[in-house]
Amino acid sequence: MSLEELKSRILRLLREDDEFRYAVAGLIGLEEILKRLDKHEAELVRLRENMVRHESELVRLREDMIRVLSLLRGISSSLRDILAPWALGGASWPRAPSGRV
């Protein structure tokens, strides 16, 4: 049998004979590569789940931040209203009580 015939026969066996194909794959380390790919796939799934969880947490944090900013705007507006008479120079600052002990 020539080398070309042997190659042709091996290729035919790889296409048609599952048992032979898996035996060759095992010999060349393909099984180990596939196992590692499975581990990487599982890790990618875990990372994606973490990412989804973090995205929802970011949405909650943004909502909280919007509420805090709204409260700060209200406080700022109230302070402007309270301090407006003094800012315009129309009123004097209240005096501290006298009567030190």
N, C-alpha and C positions, 0 to 999 in steps of 0.2 A: 504494500500500500504506500503510495507516495505521500509526501507531506501535504500537498494540496488536497488529496482525498481525505486524509486524516482531519484536516481543518474543516473541510466541508461536512464531514460526518459529525464532528464535535459541535459545530454550529447547528446542524439539524437536530441533534440530541438536546441541545440547550433550548431550542424552540419547542420541541415536541414532548420532551420527557421532564415532567415537573420534578421528580425525585432526583434526577441527574442534575438539573438546574440548581436545586437547593443544595445539593452536595457540593457543587462547584462554588456556589455563592458562599457557603460556609468555609470552604478552603481559602477563598480569597478575602475573607474577613467581612463580607457584606452583611452578615448577620449582626456583627458587632456594630457596624455603622448604622444599621436600621434600629437597633436598640438605643443607640445614642440619639438618633433622630426622634424616636418616641419620647425619650426623656426631655429633649429640647422642646418638643411640641407641648408636653405637659407643663413645662416651665413657662412657655409662652401663654398658655391658657391661664395659668395662675397670675402672671403679670397683667394680662388683659382684665381679669376680674378685679385686681387691685386698682387698675387704672379707672375702671368704671366706678368703683367705690370712691376713689379720690375725686372724680369728676362730680359726683353727687354731693360730696362734702364741700367742694368749691362753690357749688350752686348755693348751698345753705349758708356758707360764709359770706358770699356776696349779698344774699338777702339780709343777713344780720348787719352787714356793713351799711347797706342802704337805710335800714331802720335807724342805726346809730347816727348817720349823717343827717337824717330827717330830724331826729331829736336835737342834735347840735344846732341845726338851723333854727329850730324853734327857740332854743335857749338863747342863741345869739340875737334873734329878733326881740325877745323879751328884754334882754339886757340893753339893747339899743333904745327900746321904749322907756325903760326905767332911767337910763342915763341921759336921755335926750335933753331934758331941761338944763342940765349942767354943761352938756357939750355945747349948747348954743349960747352959753353965758347968761342965760336968763335967771339962773338960780345960784345960790351959793351952797357950797358943800355943808352938810350938817356938821355941827360942832360936837366934839367929844364931850361927854358929861364932865363937869368940873367937880371938885370936891374930893380931892385926893386925900387919902388917909395917911 
